[in-house]
Amino acid sequence: MGALWIAHVTVTDDEAYAKYAALATEAIAEHGGKFIARGGRFVQLEGQARPRNVVARFPDLETAEKCYNSDTYQRALSHARDASERELMIIETSENL
């Protein structure tokens, strides 16, 4: 089954977060991930809104998790930790993507 990587983000340091974004993009591509939403318009219906929302699709949950744990993504994450407030989850879909 396919998987979606969903992030809700408030950026607090644009320069550091740009470094994160460049490395994260590389890590996601290395693991067969593709962005399907990246910072576009949204309507918050419930819960806490974050101004940046990102969705990437992966072939399966295991690959998405390997991406997160990869050296490239962990290097990226070192730039995001002090440059943003964020939630990130991986959700298995009910169909192949």
For each residue, the residues with C-beta under 8 A, 3 or more apart:
1: 60 61 92 93 94 95 96
2: 57 58 59 60 92 93 95 96 97
3: 57 58 59 60 61 63 64 90 91 92 93 97
4: 36 55 56 57 58 64 90 91 93 97
5: 28 33 54 55 56 57 58 64 67 68 88 89 90
6: 53 54 55 88 89 90 91
7: 52 53 54 55 86 87 88
8: 48 50 52 53 86 87 88
9: 50 51 52 53 54 84 85 86
10: 50 51 52 84 85 86
11: 14 17 51 52 83 84
12: 17 82 83 84 85
13: 16 17 82 83 84
14: 11 17 18 83
15: 18 19 83
16: 13 19 20 79 80 82 83
17: 11 12 13 14 20 21 79 80 83 84
18: 14 15 21 22
19: 15 16 22 23 76 79
20: 16 17 23 24 76 77 79 80 83 84
21: 17 18 24 25 76
22: 18 19 25 26 76
23: 19 20 26 27 72 73 75 76 79
24: 20 21 27 28 73 76 77 80
25: 21 22 28 29 35
26: 22 23 29 30 72 76
27: 23 24 30 31 67 70 72 73 76
28: 5 24 25 31 33 34 35 56 67 73
29: 25 26 32 33
30: 26 27 67 70 72
31: 27 28 58 63 64 66 67 70
32: 29 58 59 63
33: 5 28 29 56 57 58 63 64 67
34: 28 56 57
35: 25 28 38 54 55 56
36: 4 55 56 57
37: 40 53 54 55
38: 35 54 55
39: 52 53 54
40: 37 53
41:
42: 53
43:
44: 47 49
45:
46:
47: 44
48: 8
49: 44
50: 8 9 10 53 85 86 87
51: 9 10 11
52: 7 8 9 10 11 39
53: 6 7 8 9 37 39 40 42 50
54: 5 6 7 9 35 37 38 39
55: 4 5 6 7 35 36 37 38
56: 4 5 28 33 34 35 36 64
57: 2 3 4 5 33 34 36 97
58: 2 3 4 5 31 32 33 61 63 64 67 90 97
59: 2 3 32 63 96 97
60: 1 2 3 63 64 92
61: 1 3 58 64 65 90 92
62: 65 66
63: 3 31 32 33 58 59 60 66 67
64: 3 4 5 31 33 56 58 60 61 67 68 90
65: 61 62 68 69 90
66: 31 62 63 69 70
67: 5 27 28 30 31 33 58 63 64 70 73
68: 5 64 65 73 88 90
69: 65 66 73 74
70: 27 30 31 66 67 73 74
71: 74 75
72: 23 26 27 30 75 76
73: 23 24 27 28 67 68 69 70 76 77
74: 69 70 71 77 78
75: 23 71 72 78 79
76: 19 20 21 22 23 24 26 27 72 73 79 80
77: 20 24 73 74 80 81
78: 74 75 81
79: 16 17 19 20 23 75 76 83
80: 16 17 20 24 76 77 83 84 86
81: 77 78 84
82: 12 13 16
83: 11 12 13 14 15 16 17 20 79 80
84: 9 10 11 12 13 17 20 80 81
85: 9 10 12 50
86: 7 8 9 10 50 80
87: 7 8 50
88: 5 6 7 8 68
89: 5 6
90: 3 4 5 6 58 61 64 65 68
91: 3 4 6
92: 1 2 3 60 61
93: 1 2 3 4 96 97
94: 1
95: 1 2
96: 1 2 59 93
97: 2 3 4 57 58 59 93
